[in-house]
Amino acid sequence: RLRVKITGTIRCLEPAAVEAAMGRLDEEGVQRLPYTCRISGQEEEILLLGDLLAARLRATVPEVGDAAGARMLASLYATELCECDVATLTGLAEDEVLERLQGLTRRGLLDHRKVHGMRYFRLASEDARRAIAALLPN
C-alpha cells in the first residue's frame, strides 16, 4: 500500500487508481494513468515507468539521481502536477517529494508555479523531454 502523508487541500489523484496502474506495470513497460485536474478541469495522462525504463531514463538524464527521481520526471512529461499528487504517485512523504522536486528544479529539469497556495511542477528541460519520448513505445 502507498504510504503518503496528505497535507494538501486539493488532491486530484486517487491512491487506489495509482495502485491499480502500478499493479499493471511491468518492469519494461509504461502505464498511462488518466488524470483530471480538479482546479483547471484539464484531462491528461501521467506516465508511470517500469523499473527498467526508469533505470534507462536515469542513465540518460543522470541529474534525476535515482529511480524515484526518474519516475517523478516521467510523471511530469505530459502534465503539470502538484507536490501532493507526486507524493501519491511515488508513495513518498510530501516533504521528501517537495525536497526532490525542488532539487530537480534547481538542476533545470523542472519549472514550478503556485496555484491556490500549492506548488505545481512541470517538465522544463527539452533534453529530458526527448529522453522520455525515446523510451515510449511508438
N, C-alpha and C positions, 0 to 999 in steps of 0.2 A: 504494500500500500504506500501511497505517496504521503510523506510527512511534510506538511507545509504550515508555517505559522502565517495565518491570514490576518493582515492588518489593513489592507486596502479596503476602501468602502465600495468600490465598483469592480466586480470581478466578471470577466467575460468568459473564461474557460471553466468548464465543469471538470473537476478531478476525475469523475467516472469516465467521461469521454476521453480524457488523456490516457487513463489506464487502459481502456479498451483499445485505443490506437496503438499504444506501446505493446500490448499483447499480440497484436497482428504483425508487429515489426520484426523482420528477420535481420540478422547481422549485416547482410549485404544490401538491404533494401531501404526504401523510403516510404513513409506513410504521409499522406496529406490529410491533415485534420481540418475540417471545415470550422470557420471562425467568423463570428459576427460581433463586432464591437458594439457594446451597449451604449457607448457615448455617441459615436458617429453613425451607427447603423450599417456601416460598410461590411460587406461579406467578402472574405478572403480565405486563403488556405495557409496553414502553418506546416512547414516541413519538419518531419521527425526523421532523423538519420539513424540507421543501424550502426552497430559498433564498428564494423569495418569501414563504412563510409565516413564515420566521424574521425577515425584514425587517418584516413586518406586526406580529409579536409585539414586536419591538424598538421599533417606533413606538408601540405601545400601552403597553408597560412599559419606558420608557427606562432604568430602573435596571439592565437587563441589560447595557448597554454596547455590545455588538456581536452579530453573528450567532452566534458561538460561545457567548456567554452566553445568548442566546435558545434555542439548541438544548439547552444544559445544563438550563435551566429546564424546557423541554418534556419532556426525558427523565425528569424527576422528577415529572411530572404524576400518574402513576398508581402509582408505586412509589418505594421508598427504595433508593438506590444508594450504594456505597462510592466513594471517590475513584478507586480503581483502575479500576472499571467505567466511570466517567465519562470517564476518560482513554482507555479502549478505544473508547468511543463517539465521542470528538472527535478522536482521533489526536494530541492534545497530550501533552506530558510531564506526569507526575504532579505535579511541583512547581508547574507553571503552573496545572494544573487545581485543585489544592488552594488556591492563592492566589485564583483566581477564585471558587471555591465559598465561601471564607471572606468574600470581598467581598460576594457575594450574601447571605450570612448576616448580615453587618453592616448591609446595607440592608433587612433584614427580609423578604426573599423566601424564605429557606430556614431550616430548623432542622437541627441535627445531633446525633448521639449517637455514643458509642464502643461498638463491639462487637468483642471479641477484639483490641483494640488498633488497630482501623481506624475511621476516621470514616465514618459513614453519613449521607447528606444526604437531606432530603425537602422538598417544597414546603410552605411555611408561609403564604404570602400568598393569601388568598381572592380578592383583586383579580386577582392573576396567574393563579390557577386559572380564574377566569371568562374572562379574556382568552384563555387557551389553549383553553378549551372553545368559545369563539366561533369559533375558527379551524377546528375539526374538522368534517368532513362529517357530516351527520345520518345 
